[in-house]
Structures are given as C-alpha cells and as structure tokens.
Amino acid sequence: MTQSGSENVDEALTSTRAFRRKLDLTRPVERDVLEECLNVATHAPTGSNRQAWQFVVIDDHDTKNAVAQFYRKGFADNIAGRTPTPDQRVELESAAYLAEHLHEVPALVLACQRGRLPEDASAKQLAGFYGSVYPAVWSFMVALRSRSIGSSITTAHLTYEREVAEILGIPYDEVTQVALLPVGYLKPVAGGRSRRKPAPLHWNSWGSDC
C-alpha cells in the first residue's frame, strides 16, 4: 500500500531529529544537493514575506577548522560548571562528540538573517526576527532528512559571533547569525518517530487539563 500525502509528510516531520553521532564524517555532501535543500527551505513562511535569510555553506577544510575552534570555545563556555542529570548526560555526551568532531563534518551551513536587533529588543521584536528565519532552518533539515542526510541546530559558536563573522567575511553590523547546522549523510539509523511526550495541550485557558 502506498503512503498518502499526509503520511509522507508526517513521516518526514517525525523522523527528523538532531543527528550528531550518526553523521558520516567520511562521505562528502554534494553541493547540488545542499542547494536543492536550501531552495526548498526558502519556501518557508517569513514575516511580511521579507525572505531576509542568508546561508553560508562551509565545506573548505581550513575554514571549517577555524569556525570549529570558536564553536568548541563556545561549547566549553556553555557547559562550564554544569552538573548534568542522568537524563541529560547522554544528550551532553552527544553534543560533546559533535563539538570534538565538528571540523570533520562534510559541510557546515550557517543560517543568517539580514538586520540586527538592539540589545534591549522586546519579546515581540525577538519573536518576529527569529520567527522569520527558523521555519526555513527547520524546512532545510526536513529536506535533508528526506535525502538520508542529517543535521542539528546548534548555537554554541554565537558567543563568538563577531569572530566567526570575521572569518567568513560576514558584515556583523548588518547580518545576524542564528544557527550553525552540521550536515552529513547518515550512517544506518533506526527508522520511526522520535521519542516525544504527548503535546502539552490546554483548551481555552492555561489552567485546563492537558
């Protein structure tokens, strides 16, 4: 029996997850495939149809290595002094693996948004700004997954956003980096849906039963 359109969509959405250890570090990801997936991503909704996203694809070894050094510094800053719970330990080990091997990942895709918010930006400004680029980031990940390619949304390098901007020639005052996605073909992985709790759902008011 063939899957219906909704079943295909559901399968893509529920099997896309953060892939770190399962990325094949030895197999290049073709540029035309990356371009295909990024073109799919640009069909995502965006505030006022501004389409202000920009993407920097990094597949040069030396450039990846330079960016990865700042990523590792940011990651070390993030975990400094943290004592993970048993539930968090596996996730943290996976994130640490990615930080250690980031320079080996076939391609890094840096998602950016034109413009820069003031430091005292309101919740409304933040929601509008990042809400106009993250749907495209997610669409890119789903498009990758449908081609047996994995990724994850990372932000550890943003502590050193200005330094990474200098490496890549990004005009820091005009363009905001929002996420760095390591991209690689997947090693054999178990299929099926990601493990998630049921949606926390409230009907008509916050205090209603979930």
ROSE-4610 file (N, C-alpha, C; in Angstrom, 1 decimal, always signed):
// ROSE-4610
residu = [M/M/M/T/T/T/Q/Q/Q/S/S/S/G/G/G/S/S/S/E/E/E/N/N/N/V/V/V/D/D/D/E/E/E/A/A/A/L/L/L/T/T/T/S/S/S/T/T/T/R/R/R/A/A/A/F/F/F/R/R/R/R/R/R/K/K/K/L/L/L/D/D/D/L/L/L/T/T/T/R/R/R/P/P/P/V/V/V/E/E/E/R/R/R/D/D/D/V/V/V/L/L/L/E/E/E/E/E/E/C/C/C/L/L/L/N/N/N/V/V/V/A/A/A/T/T/T/H/H/H/A/A/A/P/P/P/T/T/T/G/G/G/S/S/S/N/N/N/R/R/R/Q/Q/Q/A/A/A/W/W/W/Q/Q/Q/F/F/F/V/V/V/V/V/V/I/I/I/D/D/D/D/D/D/H/H/H/D/D/D/T/T/T/K/K/K/N/N/N/A/A/A/V/V/V/A/A/A/Q/Q/Q/F/F/F/Y/Y/Y/R/R/R/K/K/K/G/G/G/F/F/F/A/A/A/D/D/D/N/N/N/I/I/I/A/A/A/G/G/G/R/R/R/T/T/T/P/P/P/T/T/T/P/P/P/D/D/D/Q/Q/Q/R/R/R/V/V/V/E/E/E/L/L/L/E/E/E/S/S/S/A/A/A/A/A/A/Y/Y/Y/L/L/L/A/A/A/E/E/E/H/H/H/L/L/L/H/H/H/E/E/E/V/V/V/P/P/P/A/A/A/L/L/L/V/V/V/L/L/L/A/A/A/C/C/C/Q/Q/Q/R/R/R/G/G/G/R/R/R/L/L/L/P/P/P/E/E/E/D/D/D/A/A/A/S/S/S/A/A/A/K/K/K/Q/Q/Q/L/L/L/A/A/A/G/G/G/F/F/F/Y/Y/Y/G/G/G/S/S/S/V/V/V/Y/Y/Y/P/P/P/A/A/A/V/V/V/W/W/W/S/S/S/F/F/F/M/M/M/V/V/V/A/A/A/L/L/L/R/R/R/S/S/S/R/R/R/S/S/S/I/I/I/G/G/G/S/S/S/S/S/S/I/I/I/T/T/T/T/T/T/A/A/A/H/H/H/L/L/L/T/T/T/Y/Y/Y/E/E/E/R/R/R/E/E/E/V/V/V/A/A/A/E/E/E/I/I/I/L/L/L/G/G/G/I/I/I/P/P/P/Y/Y/Y/D/D/D/E/E/E/V/V/V/T/T/T/Q/Q/Q/V/V/V/A/A/A/L/L/L/L/L/L/P/P/P/V/V/V/G/G/G/Y/Y/Y/L/L/L/K/K/K/P/P/P/V/V/V/A/A/A/G/G/G/G/G/G/R/R/R/S/S/S/R/R/R/R/R/R/K/K/K/P/P/P/A/A/A/P/P/P/L/L/L/H/H/H/W/W/W/N/N/N/S/S/S/W/W/W/G/G/G/S/S/S/D/D/D/C/C/C]
num = [1/1/1/2/2/2/3/3/3/4/4/4/5/5/5/6/6/6/7/7/7/8/8/8/9/9/9/10/10/10/11/11/11/12/12/12/13/13/13/14/14/14/15/15/15/16/16/16/17/17/17/18/18/18/19/19/19/20/20/20/21/21/21/22/22/22/23/23/23/24/24/24/25/25/25/26/26/26/27/27/27/28/28/28/29/29/29/30/30/30/31/31/31/32/32/32/33/33/33/34/34/34/35/35/35/36/36/36/37/37/37/38/38/38/39/39/39/40/40/40/41/41/41/42/42/42/43/43/43/44/44/44/45/45/45/46/46/46/47/47/47/48/48/48/49/49/49/50/50/50/51/51/51/52/52/52/53/53/53/54/54/54/55/55/55/56/56/56/57/57/57/58/58/58/59/59/59/60/60/60/61/61/61/62/62/62/63/63/63/64/64/64/65/65/65/66/66/66/67/67/67/68/68/68/69/69/69/70/70/70/71/71/71/72/72/72/73/73/73/74/74/74/75/75/75/76/76/76/77/77/77/78/78/78/79/79/79/80/80/80/81/81/81/82/82/82/83/83/83/84/84/84/85/85/85/86/86/86/87/87/87/88/88/88/89/89/89/90/90/90/91/91/91/92/92/92/93/93/93/94/94/94/95/95/95/96/96/96/97/97/97/98/98/98/99/99/99/100/100/100/101/101/101/102/102/102/103/103/103/104/104/104/105/105/105/106/106/106/107/107/107/108/108/108/109/109/109/110/110/110/111/111/111/112/112/112/113/113/113/114/114/114/115/115/115/116/116/116/117/117/117/118/118/118/119/119/119/120/120/120/121/121/121/122/122/122/123/123/123/124/124/124/125/125/125/126/126/126/127/127/127/128/128/128/129/129/129/130/130/130/131/131/131/132/132/132/133/133/133/134/134/134/135/135/135/136/136/136/137/137/137/138/138/138/139/139/139/140/140/140/141/141/141/142/142/142/143/143/143/144/144/144/145/145/145/146/146/146/147/147/147/148/148/148/149/149/149/150/150/150/151/151/151/152/152/152/153/153/153/154/154/154/155/155/155/156/156/156/157/157/157/158/158/158/159/159/159/160/160/160/161/161/161/162/162/162/163/163/163/164/164/164/165/165/165/166/166/166/167/167/167/168/168/168/169/169/169/170/170/170/171/171/171/172/172/172/173/173/173/174/174/174/175/175/175/176/176/176/177/177/177/178/178/178/179/179/179/180/180/180/181/181/181/182/182/182/183/183/183/184/184/184/185/185/185/186/186/186/187/187/187/188/188/188/189/189/189/190/190/190/191/191/191/192/192/192/193/193/193/194/194/194/195/195/195/196/196/196/197/197/197/198/198/198/199/199/199/200/200/200/201/201/201/202/202/202/203/203/203/204/204/204/205/205/205/206/206/206/207/207/207/208/208/208/209/209/209/210/210/210]
x = [+0.9/+0.0/+0.9/+0.6/+1.4/+0.9/+1.9/+1.5/+0.8/-0.2/-0.9/+0.1/-0.3/+0.5/+0.7/-0.4/-0.2/+0.7/+0.7/+1.5/+3.0/+3.3/+4.6/+5.1/+4.3/+4.7/+4.9/+4.0/+4.1/+5.4/+5.8/+7.0/+8.2/+8.2/+9.4/+9.5/+8.4/+8.4/+8.8/+8.3/+8.5/+9.8/+10.5/+11.8/+13.0/+12.7/+13.7/+14.1/+15.3/+15.8/+17.2/+17.7/+19.1/+20.0/+20.8/+21.7/+23.1/+23.9/+25.3/+26.2/+26.1/+27.0/+26.7/+25.5/+25.2/+25.6/+26.2/+26.7/+27.9/+27.9/+29.0/+30.1/+31.2/+32.2/+33.1/+32.9/+33.8/+33.2/+31.9/+31.2/+30.9/+31.4/+31.0/+29.5/+29.0/+27.6/+27.7/+27.1/+27.2/+26.6/+27.3/+26.8/+25.5/+25.2/+23.9/+22.8/+23.1/+22.1/+21.8/+22.9/+22.7/+21.9/+22.2/+21.4/+19.9/+19.7/+18.3/+17.5/+18.2/+17.5/+17.4/+18.3/+18.2/+17.1/+16.9/+15.9/+14.5/+14.4/+13.2/+12.9/+14.0/+13.9/+13.3/+13.6/+13.2/+11.7/+11.0/+9.5/+8.9/+9.6/+9.1/+8.4/+7.5/+6.9/+7.8/+7.7/+8.5/+7.8/+8.0/+7.3/+7.3/+6.1/+5.9/+6.5/+6.7/+7.4/+8.7/+9.5/+10.7/+11.8/+11.8/+12.8/+14.2/+14.4/+15.7/+16.8/+16.5/+17.5/+18.7/+19.8/+21.1/+21.7/+22.4/+23.0/+24.5/+25.3/+26.7/+27.1/+27.5/+27.8/+29.4/+29.8/+31.3/+31.7/+32.5/+33.0/+34.5/+35.1/+36.6/+37.2/+38.2/+38.7/+39.2/+40.0/+40.7/+39.6/+38.6/+37.6/+36.7/+36.4/+35.7/+36.5/+37.7/+38.6/+38.6/+38.7/+38.7/+37.4/+36.3/+35.0/+34.8/+35.2/+35.1/+35.8/+36.9/+37.7/+36.8/+36.1/+35.3/+34.0/+33.6/+32.4/+32.8/+34.0/+34.4/+34.6/+35.1/+35.2/+33.8/+32.9/+31.5/+30.9/+31.1/+30.5/+31.1/+32.4/+33.1/+32.5/+32.2/+31.6/+30.2/+29.5/+28.1/+28.0/+29.0/+28.9/+29.7/+30.5/+31.3/+30.5/+30.8/+30.1/+28.8/+28.4/+27.2/+27.3/+26.4/+26.3/+25.1/+25.2/+24.0/+23.3/+22.0/+21.3/+21.5/+21.2/+21.3/+20.6/+19.4/+18.7/+19.4/+20.2/+20.9/+22.2/+22.7/+24.1/+24.3/+23.4/+23.5/+23.5/+22.6/+22.5/+23.8/+24.3/+25.5/+26.7/+26.8/+27.9/+27.8/+26.6/+26.4/+26.8/+26.4/+26.8/+28.3/+29.0/+30.4/+31.1/+30.5/+31.1/+31.1/+30.0/+29.8/+30.9/+31.0/+32.0/+33.4/+33.7/+35.1/+35.3/+34.3/+34.4/+33.9/+33.5/+32.8/+33.6/+34.9/+35.7/+35.8/+35.3/+35.3/+34.0/+33.0/+31.7/+31.8/+31.1/+31.3/+31.0/+29.9/+29.5/+28.9/+29.2/+28.5/+27.7/+26.4/+25.6/+25.2/+25.6/+25.3/+24.1/+23.1/+21.8/+21.9/+21.6/+21.7/+20.5/+20.3/+19.2/+19.7/+19.3/+19.7/+19.1/+19.9/+19.5/+20.1/+20.0/+20.5/+19.6/+19.1/+18.2/+19.0/+18.4/+19.1/+19.2/+20.2/+20.4/+19.2/+18.4/+17.2/+15.9/+16.1/+14.9/+13.8/+12.6/+11.4/+11.1/+10.3/+9.9/+9.2/+8.4/+7.8/+8.8/+9.8/+10.9/+11.6/+12.0/+12.7/+11.9/+10.6/+9.7/+9.6/+9.4/+9.3/+10.6/+11.7/+13.0/+13.4/+13.4/+13.8/+12.7/+11.5/+10.4/+10.3/+11.1/+11.1/+12.2/+13.1/+14.1/+14.1/+13.7/+13.8/+12.8/+11.7/+10.9/+11.7/+12.6/+13.4/+14.5/+15.0/+16.0/+15.4/+14.2/+13.6/+13.2/+12.7/+12.4/+13.7/+14.8/+16.1/+16.4/+16.2/+16.5/+15.6/+14.3/+13.4/+13.8/+14.1/+14.5/+15.8/+16.7/+17.9/+17.5/+16.6/+16.3/+15.6/+14.8/+14.2/+15.2/+16.4/+17.5/+18.6/+18.2/+19.1/+20.3/+20.1/+21.1/+20.6/+21.5/+21.1/+21.8/+21.3/+21.8/+21.3/+21.7/+21.1/+21.3/+20.4/+20.5/+21.5/+22.6/+23.5/+23.7/+24.0/+24.2/+25.4/+26.2/+27.3/+28.3/+28.5/+29.5/+29.1/+27.8/+27.3/+27.9/+28.5/+29.3/+30.4/+30.9/+32.0/+31.5/+30.3/+29.7/+30.5/+31.0/+31.8/+33.1/+33.7/+35.0/+34.7/+33.6/+33.2/+32.8/+32.2/+31.8/+33.1/+34.2/+35.4/+36.0/+36.0/+36.5/+35.8/+34.5/+33.6/+33.3/+33.8/+33.5/+32.1/+31.4/+30.0/+30.0/+29.2/+29.1/+28.4/+29.1/+28.5/+27.4/+27.5/+26.5/+25.3/+25.3/+24.2/+23.5/+24.2/+23.7/+23.9/+22.8/+22.8/+22.9/+23.9/+24.0/+22.9/+22.2/+21.1/+21.3/+22.0/+22.2/+23.3/+24.0/+25.0/+24.6/+24.5/+24.0/+25.1/+25.5/+26.4/+25.7/+26.1/+25.4/+26.2/+25.6/+26.3/+25.3/+25.7/+24.9/+24.9/+23.8/+23.6/+24.1/+24.8/+25.1/+23.7/+23.7/+22.4/+21.8/+20.6/+19.9/+18.5/+18.1/+16.7/+15.7/+14.7/+13.6/+12.6/+11.5/+10.5/+10.5/+9.6/+9.4/+10.4/+10.7/+11.5/+10.6/+11.3/+10.6/+10.2/+8.9/+8.5/+7.3/+7.1/+6.0/+4.8/+3.6/+2.4/+2.4/+1.8/+1.8/+1.1/+1.8/+1.2/+0.0/-1.2/-2.3/-3.3/-3.7/-4.7/-5.8/-7.0/-8.2/-8.7/-8.7/-9.3/-8.7/-8.0/-7.3/-6.1/-5.2/-3.9/-4.2/-5.2/-5.4/-6.2/-6.7/-7.5/-6.6/-7.2/-6.5/-5.7/-4.5/-3.7/-4.1]
y = [-1.2/+0.0/+1.2/+2.2/+3.4/+4.4/+5.2/+6.1/+7.3/+7.9/+9.1/+10.2/+11.4/+12.6/+13.0/+12.9/+13.3/+12.3/+11.0/+10.1/+10.3/+10.7/+11.0/+12.3/+13.3/+14.5/+14.1/+13.4/+13.0/+12.2/+11.3/+10.5/+11.4/+12.4/+13.3/+14.1/+14.6/+15.5/+14.8/+13.6/+12.9/+12.1/+11.9/+11.2/+12.2/+13.5/+14.5/+14.8/+14.7/+15.0/+15.6/+15.8/+16.3/+15.1/+15.1/+14.0/+14.5/+13.8/+14.2/+13.0/+12.0/+10.8/+10.1/+10.2/+9.3/+10.0/+11.1/+11.7/+11.0/+10.7/+10.0/+11.1/+11.0/+12.1/+11.8/+10.7/+10.4/+10.6/+10.8/+11.0/+12.4/+13.0/+14.4/+14.5/+15.7/+16.0/+16.9/+16.5/+17.2/+18.6/+19.5/+20.9/+21.1/+20.3/+20.5/+20.0/+19.0/+18.5/+19.6/+20.2/+21.2/+22.4/+22.8/+23.8/+23.5/+22.2/+21.7/+21.9/+21.5/+21.6/+23.0/+23.8/+25.2/+25.9/+25.5/+26.1/+25.7/+24.4/+24.0/+24.9/+25.2/+25.9/+27.3/+27.9/+29.3/+29.4/+28.3/+28.3/+28.4/+28.5/+28.6/+30.0/+30.0/+31.4/+32.3/+33.6/+34.6/+35.9/+36.6/+37.8/+38.8/+39.3/+40.3/+39.8/+38.5/+37.9/+38.6/+38.9/+39.6/+38.7/+37.4/+36.5/+37.1/+37.5/+38.1/+37.1/+35.8/+34.8/+34.9/+34.4/+34.3/+33.0/+32.2/+31.0/+31.0/+30.6/+30.4/+29.0/+28.3/+26.9/+26.8/+26.0/+25.9/+24.5/+24.3/+22.9/+22.9/+24.0/+24.1/+23.7/+22.8/+22.2/+23.3/+24.2/+25.2/+26.1/+26.5/+27.4/+26.6/+25.4/+24.6/+24.5/+24.3/+24.2/+25.5/+26.6/+27.9/+28.1/+27.8/+28.0/+27.1/+25.8/+24.8/+25.2/+25.9/+26.3/+27.2/+28.1/+29.0/+28.3/+27.3/+26.5/+25.8/+25.2/+24.4/+25.3/+26.6/+27.5/+27.9/+28.1/+28.4/+27.3/+26.0/+24.9/+24.7/+24.9/+24.8/+25.9/+27.1/+28.1/+27.6/+27.0/+26.6/+25.5/+24.6/+23.5/+23.8/+24.9/+25.1/+25.2/+24.4/+24.4/+23.7/+23.1/+22.3/+20.9/+20.5/+19.1/+18.5/+17.7/+17.2/+16.1/+16.1/+15.0/+13.7/+12.6/+11.3/+11.4/+12.1/+12.2/+13.1/+14.0/+15.0/+14.5/+13.5/+13.1/+12.5/+11.7/+11.2/+12.3/+13.2/+14.3/+15.2/+15.4/+16.2/+15.5/+14.2/+13.4/+13.5/+13.4/+13.5/+14.9/+16.0/+17.3/+17.5/+16.9/+17.0/+16.3/+15.1/+14.4/+15.3/+16.0/+16.9/+18.0/+18.6/+19.7/+19.2/+18.0/+17.5/+17.2/+16.8/+16.4/+17.4/+18.6/+19.5/+19.8/+19.9/+20.2/+19.1/+17.9/+16.7/+16.6/+17.3/+17.2/+17.6/+17.0/+17.3/+18.8/+19.3/+20.7/+21.3/+22.6/+23.4/+24.4/+24.6/+25.6/+26.6/+27.8/+28.9/+29.7/+29.6/+30.4/+31.8/+32.7/+34.1/+34.9/+36.0/+36.9/+38.3/+39.0/+40.4/+41.2/+42.1/+43.0/+42.6/+43.5/+43.2/+43.9/+43.2/+43.7/+44.5/+45.5/+46.2/+45.3/+45.5/+44.7/+44.6/+45.6/+45.6/+45.3/+44.5/+44.1/+43.5/+43.8/+43.3/+41.9/+41.2/+39.9/+39.9/+40.9/+41.0/+41.1/+41.9/+42.0/+40.7/+40.1/+38.8/+37.8/+37.7/+36.7/+36.9/+38.1/+38.5/+38.2/+38.6/+38.4/+37.0/+36.2/+34.8/+33.9/+34.3/+33.6/+33.7/+34.6/+34.8/+34.0/+33.3/+32.6/+31.1/+30.8/+29.5/+28.5/+28.9/+28.0/+27.5/+28.4/+28.0/+27.0/+27.2/+26.3/+24.9/+24.9/+23.6/+22.9/+23.7/+23.1/+22.5/+23.2/+22.7/+21.4/+21.2/+20.0/+18.8/+19.2/+18.1/+17.7/+18.7/+18.4/+17.5/+17.8/+16.9/+15.5/+15.4/+14.1/+13.2/+13.9/+13.1/+12.5/+13.0/+12.6/+11.8/+11.3/+10.4/+11.2/+12.5/+13.4/+13.9/+14.0/+14.5/+15.8/+16.4/+17.7/+18.0/+19.1/+19.5/+21.0/+21.7/+23.1/+23.3/+24.1/+24.4/+25.9/+26.4/+27.8/+28.1/+27.1/+27.3/+28.4/+28.5/+29.4/+30.9/+31.1/+32.5/+33.4/+32.8/+33.5/+34.3/+33.7/+34.3/+34.7/+35.2/+35.5/+36.5/+37.5/+38.5/+37.9/+37.0/+36.4/+35.5/+34.8/+33.9/+34.8/+35.9/+36.8/+37.3/+37.6/+38.0/+36.9/+35.7/+34.5/+34.4/+34.6/+34.3/+35.6/+36.7/+38.0/+38.4/+38.1/+38.5/+39.9/+40.8/+42.2/+42.1/+42.1/+41.8/+42.8/+44.0/+45.0/+45.0/+44.2/+44.2/+42.8/+41.8/+40.4/+39.7/+39.0/+38.2/+36.7/+36.1/+34.6/+34.0/+33.0/+32.5/+31.0/+30.3/+28.8/+28.3/+27.3/+26.6/+25.1/+24.6/+23.3/+22.4/+21.4/+20.4/+19.4/+19.2/+18.4/+17.2/+16.0/+14.9/+13.8/+12.9/+11.7/+10.9/+10.1/+9.4/+8.0/+7.6/+6.1/+5.4/+4.1/+3.4/+3.7/+4.2/+4.5/+3.8/+3.7/+3.1/+4.0/+3.5/+4.4/+4.7/+5.3/+5.6/+6.9/+7.2/+8.5/+8.8/+10.1/+10.5/+10.2/+10.0/+9.8/+11.2/+11.4/+12.7/+12.4/+13.3/+13.2/+13.8/+13.4/+14.0/+15.5/+16.2/+17.7/+18.2/+19.1/+19.8/+20.7/+20.3/+20.9/+21.5/+22.8/+23.4/+23.9/+23.6/+24.1/+25.3/+26.4/+27.7/+28.5/+27.8/+28.6/+27.7/+28.4/+27.7/+26.7/+27.0/+26.1/+24.8/+24.7/+23.5/+22.3/+21.1/+19.8/+19.6/+19.1/+18.8/+17.5]
z = [+0.0/+0.0/+0.0/-0.9/-0.9/+0.2/+0.6/+1.7/+1.0/+1.8/+1.4/+1.6/+1.0/+1.1/+2.6/+3.4/+4.8/+5.5/+5.2/+5.8/+5.5/+4.2/+3.8/+4.6/+4.7/+5.5/+6.9/+7.5/+8.9/+9.2/+8.3/+8.4/+8.4/+7.4/+7.4/+8.6/+9.1/+10.3/+11.5/+11.7/+13.0/+13.0/+11.9/+11.8/+11.7/+11.6/+11.6/+13.0/+13.4/+14.8/+14.7/+15.9/+15.9/+15.8/+14.7/+14.4/+14.7/+15.5/+15.8/+15.6/+16.4/+16.3/+15.0/+14.4/+13.3/+11.9/+12.0/+10.7/+10.2/+8.9/+8.3/+8.0/+8.7/+8.5/+7.3/+6.6/+5.5/+4.2/+4.1/+2.8/+2.5/+1.5/+1.2/+0.8/+1.1/+0.7/-0.5/-1.6/-2.9/-2.8/-3.4/-3.4/-4.0/-5.1/-5.7/-4.8/-4.0/-3.0/-2.0/-1.5/-0.5/-1.1/-2.3/-3.0/-3.1/-3.5/-3.6/-2.3/-1.2/+0.1/+0.6/+0.3/+0.7/-0.2/-1.4/-2.2/-1.7/-1.2/-0.5/+0.7/+1.5/+2.7/+2.5/+1.3/+1.1/+0.8/+0.8/+0.6/+2.0/+3.1/+4.4/+4.6/+5.5/+5.8/+6.5/+6.2/+6.8/+7.0/+8.1/+8.4/+7.2/+6.9/+5.8/+4.5/+4.3/+3.2/+2.8/+3.9/+3.7/+3.1/+3.4/+2.9/+3.1/+4.3/+4.7/+5.1/+4.9/+5.3/+4.3/+4.8/+4.1/+4.6/+3.7/+4.1/+3.7/+4.5/+4.2/+4.4/+3.3/+3.3/+3.3/+4.3/+4.6/+4.3/+3.3/+3.0/+2.8/+3.0/+2.9/+4.2/+4.2/+5.4/+6.4/+5.9/+6.8/+7.4/+6.6/+7.1/+8.1/+7.9/+8.9/+10.2/+10.1/+11.3/+12.1/+11.4/+12.1/+12.8/+12.1/+12.8/+13.9/+13.7/+14.8/+16.1/+15.9/+17.1/+18.0/+17.4/+18.2/+18.7/+17.9/+18.3/+19.6/+19.6/+20.8/+22.0/+21.8/+22.9/+23.4/+22.5/+23.0/+23.7/+23.2/+23.9/+25.3/+25.4/+26.7/+27.7/+27.2/+28.0/+28.5/+27.6/+27.9/+29.0/+29.0/+30.0/+31.2/+31.3/+32.4/+33.7/+34.7/+36.0/+36.0/+34.9/+34.9/+35.4/+36.1/+36.6/+36.0/+34.9/+34.2/+35.0/+34.9/+35.5/+34.7/+35.2/+34.4/+33.1/+33.0/+31.8/+30.8/+31.3/+30.4/+29.9/+30.6/+30.4/+28.9/+28.4/+27.1/+26.1/+26.2/+25.3/+25.3/+26.5/+26.6/+26.0/+26.2/+25.6/+24.0/+23.5/+22.1/+21.6/+22.3/+21.9/+22.0/+23.0/+23.2/+22.0/+21.6/+20.4/+19.2/+19.0/+17.8/+17.9/+19.1/+19.2/+18.9/+19.3/+19.1/+17.6/+16.9/+15.5/+14.5/+14.9/+14.0/+12.8/+12.9/+11.7/+10.7/+11.1/+10.2/+9.5/+9.9/+9.3/+7.9/+6.9/+5.5/+5.1/+5.7/+5.4/+6.7/+6.8/+7.9/+7.1/+7.6/+7.0/+8.0/+7.8/+8.7/+8.3/+9.1/+8.7/+9.3/+8.5/+9.0/+8.6/+9.2/+8.9/+8.7/+7.7/+7.5/+8.6/+9.1/+10.2/+11.5/+12.5/+13.8/+14.8/+15.8/+16.8/+17.8/+18.5/+19.6/+20.8/+21.6/+22.8/+23.7/+23.7/+24.6/+23.8/+22.8/+22.0/+22.8/+22.4/+23.2/+22.7/+23.5/+23.2/+21.8/+21.5/+20.2/+19.1/+19.2/+18.2/+18.0/+19.2/+19.1/+18.4/+18.7/+18.1/+16.6/+16.2/+14.8/+14.0/+14.6/+13.9/+13.7/+14.8/+14.7/+14.1/+14.3/+13.8/+12.3/+11.7/+10.2/+9.6/+10.4/+9.8/+10.2/+11.4/+11.9/+11.2/+10.7/+9.8/+8.6/+8.0/+6.9/+7.4/+8.5/+9.1/+9.3/+9.8/+10.0/+8.7/+7.7/+6.4/+5.8/+5.9/+5.4/+6.0/+7.3/+8.0/+7.5/+7.3/+6.8/+5.4/+4.6/+3.2/+3.2/+4.1/+4.2/+4.6/+5.6/+6.1/+5.0/+4.1/+3.1/+2.1/+2.2/+1.3/+2.0/+3.2/+4.1/+4.5/+4.7/+5.3/+6.6/+7.6/+8.9/+9.2/+10.3/+10.8/+12.2/+12.7/+14.0/+14.1/+14.9/+15.1/+16.2/+16.0/+17.1/+17.1/+18.3/+18.5/+19.4/+19.7/+20.7/+20.2/+18.9/+18.4/+18.5/+18.8/+18.8/+19.9/+20.9/+21.9/+21.2/+20.1/+19.3/+17.9/+17.8/+16.5/+15.8/+16.4/+15.7/+15.1/+15.9/+15.4/+14.2/+14.2/+13.1/+11.9/+12.2/+11.1/+10.4/+11.1/+10.5/+9.6/+10.1/+9.3/+8.0/+8.0/+6.8/+6.0/+6.5/+5.7/+5.8/+6.9/+7.1/+7.7/+7.2/+7.8/+9.1/+10.2/+11.5/+11.9/+11.5/+11.9/+11.1/+10.0/+9.1/+9.0/+9.5/+9.4/+10.7/+11.1/+12.4/+12.1/+12.7/+12.6/+13.6/+13.1/+14.0/+14.4/+13.5/+13.8/+12.9/+13.4/+12.6/+12.5/+11.3/+11.1/+10.5/+11.3/+10.7/+9.8/+8.6/+7.6/+7.1/+7.2/+6.7/+6.4/+5.4/+5.2/+6.5/+6.6/+7.9/+7.8/+8.8/+9.0/+9.2/+9.1/+9.3/+10.6/+10.6/+11.8/+11.9/+13.1/+13.2/+12.7/+12.0/+11.5/+12.6/+12.1/+13.0/+13.6/+14.5/+15.0/+16.2/+16.4/+17.5/+18.8/+19.9/+21.1/+21.7/+21.9/+22.4/+23.3/+24.3/+25.2/+24.4/+24.8/+24.1/+24.2/+23.3/+23.3/+24.5/+25.3/+26.4/+25.9/+26.1/+25.5/+26.5/+26.3/+27.1/+26.2/+26.6/+25.8/+26.4/+25.7/+26.0/+27.1/+28.1/+29.1/+29.6/+30.2/+30.6/+31.7/+32.6/+33.7/+33.4/+32.1/+31.8/+31.8/+31.9/+31.9/+30.6/+30.7/+29.5/+28.9]
